[in-house]
Amino acid sequence: MKTSGHIFSSVALLALTLVSCENFFDEKQLDNVNYRPTDVRTSMTYTMTADDVAAVGKQCTYRGNDTVPSVYEQKALSLCTETDSTAYVEWKKIASLKAFTEDASPDIYLPMFMATKFPYLDAGTICNVTYPLYEGKSARQEPFRYASPYTLTEEDYRLIWNGRGASYLTPQSLNDVSKVLKQQFPLAAEGKIVVVSYLFQSAEPDSIIPFLPYECTVAQILEAKETNEHQFSGIVGTVKSPTYGRFYLVDDADSIYVYGLNDEDGNRVWNNKGIKTGDHITIKGKYSEESGEPQIVGGVYVSHSSPSPSPRKSLKANSSEPEPTTTVFRFVGGEWIQYENEQLTALDILPQYIYTALGATSIANPEKIIGDYLRRTYPLALEKQIYMVVYEANSGVTADEWTFDGTDFVMNTGFVYDVMSFVHNPGSWVANISTYYTTPFVSDGPADFTMQAVTLDGLSYIWRYQASYGMTASAYVSGTNHPVEGWLVSPKIRLKKSESPQLTFYHAVRYGNPVDNLEWLKVRVTNNYTGDVTTTEWEHLQFPDSIPDGSNWVFRNAGRFDLSKYNGETIVIGFEYNTTIGDVPSAPTWEIQDLLVAEDDEITAFIEAGNQKRNIVD
């Protein structure tokens, strides 16, 4: 139970509130016929519907029998010049996307919408509006918009095999597809993607083993024992001496010892090339059996690359019949190489059997069809893993990404929900683009914050909302101090256009002690919230000012928490109440109200007004 001092403060505050309020009945008794009560809301929220967005994208309205531009179209036209119609073009995207964009943003059009939607609200009202925003797909997907399909021809196979007649590819010849792509796409731009279809066989053709080609496999050079110089590739296995570049080169079940690896000028290359176990490396050299062991003496470095996920292929082990498959190639630094991206868990090419089963040549509903394919293919997917699938869409070859959220595969559509704060000034609504989130808590409920209890120790709750005090947390119940852990978690707060964002709030701390309270009461932030505080990686935001010492119920500003390292990102704020650390001789009560995430100037004005309201003098 709180002390009488806290009760007196609340009563005094209530008295001041009552004095400042209008009295509807008194005004009516005075025959003020024009009187109406004001409607000012300081923590209002509104989520736009599809119909709301359609209204903003509407091109015209009707005035009698005449068709006139809508107020939104007029606004877009007013932003155009004789030489630049970008604003109008971007505004028209709202209707097609059913969402706002960075160039047709809600701060331009929603003030008119708010005036129409809420004509009865008065100046001073603050409303946090949630709206759909199209950000576009990831940078990884963008190059696939311009991907080209290509199927190898008989002539291409002859080029790859130097005219020796094989009409399919093998593991060792796959990289030679670059020869074909150089001919077919001589003007390729950096990053160009080509999806190559071909016949594939896992075993090398027997016909080329007797006469060893210049480019060969480890198995071939071991069988032929030819001492002429040849070029071949494999995986770096056991390293005997990195200083001298001595290691085993592994190719499936075959391996050969490389006794020294240099560049063309005879210089050692291991350290300065960053070669390590597991890398795919290409070298050239001569076969030898010095010391009784098959080896390459004086190997010359050609190139190497780090391991990457192998392209998916529908193959039978050691199949003697070539089977159709597809691989993605990308033009990087003047060379065609197999596509790889370390941010992806896997890159899949949608198998042909799915098109056949659908009786179609393209996928019209990727969210369902590919989603089903991923569920079947990756039943043991882990949370946050990203999968890219290349497929034939109605418009041509493309690729989409899915992220496993712990329960299901979620397609990255490019659409998100954002929040913007709007203030009703006298005569108009104005977007407060430097305010990213605000809520008073007091008298307005917990807003859209959530509460998660991790350790209850027999209690029913830790955090709760109290109209007079805001969000409160305590572990003291019925004379007992409990070891508990509970969190108060904000909704997503987007800092897309922030510069120097800060967090501030007012809080009161009673009981406990100054030393333990700093351990038990923490402010945290994350840019990758999983939906569960226990599986999320949090950053601890140290209190910039001293925390209240627990001796009274006075609300004081917590200071400014710098969030600038999260510019351009989406964050979640967490308030952790945790008395499971050490003994609990006296559990504190923590009360939070008037929270704001905004730019520096907004924070300054907010703190000045908050201190003045509470008669706090620094």
Residue, then its C-alpha position, 0 to 999 in steps of 0.5 A: m500500500k502506498t504512503s499517504g504522501h503519494i495519496f495526497s499528491s494524487v488527490a491534489l492532482l485530481a482536484l486540479t484536474l476537476v477545477s480545470c474541466e468544463n462543466f456541461f450542466d453549468e454551461k446549460q444552466l447559463d443558457n449558453v446554447n452554443y456550448r459544446p464540450t471539447d474532445v481532446r485526446t492525448s493518446m489516440t490510436y487509429t489503424m487504417t483499413a483498406d477502404d481508408v487507403a483506397a479513399v486516399g488514392k481516389q482520383c475524383t469525387y462528384r459534385g452534383n453532376d460534375t466530376v472534380p479531382s479529389v482533395y488528395e489528387q489536388k494535393a498531389l497536383s499542387l506539388c508538381t511543376e511544369t517540368d516535374s510530375t513525380a509527386y502525381v505519379e507517386w500519389k497514383k501508386i497509392a491506389s495500385l499498391k493500396a499502401f503509401t510509399e516513401d515518396a507518397s508518404p502519409d505526412i502529405y495526405l493524411p492531414m486531409f484524411m484525419a480532418t474528414k475522418f475525425p471532424y469532431l476532435d479538437a485542437g490538442t488531440i494527438c493520434n498515432v496512425t498505423y498505415p500500410l507502407y510499401e518498402g519494396k523487396s530486399a536488395r537480394q531480390e532486386p537483381f532477379r527482376y532482370a534475370s534471364p533464363y538460358t538453356l544450354t545447347e549442343e553447341d554449348y556442350r561442345l564448347i564446354w567439353n572442348g569438342r569431346g562430345a558429352s551432352y551434359l555437365t558434371p561437377q567438374s565442368l559446371n564452372d565452365v558454363s562461364k565460357v558459354l555465358k561470356q559468349q551469350f551475354p557479352l555486354a552483361a552489367e555487373g550483378k546480371i543474373v542468368v538462370v541456366s538449365y542443362l542436363f547433369q550427371s554426377a559421374e565424369p564421362d569415361s571417354i575423357i579419362p584415357f587422354l587427360p585434358y588440361e582441366c581435369t579432376v583429382a580422380q583423373i590425375l590420380e588414375a592417369k598419373e600424367t606428369n604434364e601440367h594440368q589445372f584442377s579444383g577441389i576442397v582444401g582438406t587437412v592442412k600440413s603447413p599453411t606457411y608453405g601451402r602444404f595441404y590435401l586437396v579433396d574431391d569427393a572420395d579422392s585426395i592428393y597432397v599439394y606440396g607447396l603453393n605459390d603464385e606465377d612468380g614463385n611467391r608463397v600465397w597461402n596467408n595473403k590470399g586468406i585460404k582456409t580449410g573448406d575453401h574451394i580452390t583451383i590450382k595447376g601443377k604436375y603429378s609426382e610420387e616423391s616420398g611414395e605419396p601421390q602429390i602435386v609439387g610446386g602447385v600454382y595458385v589460380s583462384h579460390s572461394s569460400p564455401s557456399p550452399s550448393p544449388r539444389k538438384s534433383l539427382k540420383a546418386n551416381s546416376s548414369e542417365p543425365e537429368p535436367t537441373t538448373t543453376v543460378f549464375r551471376f556476373v561479378g567482377g568481369e566473371w560469371i560465377q555460381y550465385e552465392n549469398e551468405q545471408l541466405t540459408a538456401l537458394d532453391i530453384l522451384p522443381q519442374y514437377i511442381y509446374t507439371a502438377l499444376g498444369a502450368t508454365s508459371i506460378a500465379n500464387p507463389e505465396k501458397i505454392i512456394g510456401d507449401y513447397l518450403r514446408r515440405t522441403y525444410p521441416l526442420a527450419l530454424e527461426k530467422q532462417i531466410y530462403m530464396v526460391v527462383y521460379e517462373a512467374n507470369s512476368g518471367v523469371t523472378a525470385d522471392e524470399w521467405t523467412f521462417d518465423g518459428t511457426d511458418f514460412v513468411m513471404n517478404t512481400g515488401f509491405v510493412y505497417d508503420v506508425m506516424s503521429f498526427v497533432h490537431n492544431p487549431g484549424s488543421w492536422v499536422a504530421n509530427i514526423s520527428t515524433y516516432y512514438t508517444t503515450p502518456f499511459v496515465s488515464d489512457g491505458p497501456a496503449d499497445f504495449t504488451m506484458q510478459a511474465v517470465t518468473l512469477d514465483g506464485l504471483s498472478y502478474i508483475w506489470r499492470y496498468q493503473a489509471s492514476y499512475g500509468m504502468t506499474a510493476s512490483a514483486y511485493v505482495s502480502g508482506t513478501n518480496h518475491p524473486v520475479e521477472g516480468w517485462l513491459v514491451s513496446p510495439k514496433i517503433r520505426l526510425k526510418k527517417s530518424e537522425s538523432p532519436q532519443l527515448t525519455f519517460y517519467h518514472a517513480v521508484r519506491y522501496g528497494n535500494p539504489v544499488d539493487n534497483l539498478e540491477w533489478l530495473k533495466v531499460r533495453v532495446t532490440n532491432n530484432y524482436t522475436g516476440d519472446v523476451t527470452t529469445t531476443e537479443w537485447e541491448h541494455l540502455q544505461f540510465p543517463d541520469s541517476i535512478p530515483d533512490g526509492s525513498n518517495w513516490v515522486f515522478r522524475n524524468a529518466g533522462r535521454f536514452d540515445l537511440s541514434k545507432y538504430n537510425g533507419e531501423t525498427i526497434v522495440i523497447g523493453f522495460e525489465y523488472n527482475t528481482t531474481i538477481g541476488d537476495v530481495p530484502s525489499a522489492p521496489t515498485w516501478e511506475i512509468q508514464d509519459l513516454l516519448v521516442a523523438e528527435d532531440d528538440e521534441i525531447t527537450a520541449f517534452i521534458e520542459a513541459g513535463n517538469q513544469k506540470r510536476n513542479i520540478v525545478d532542476 
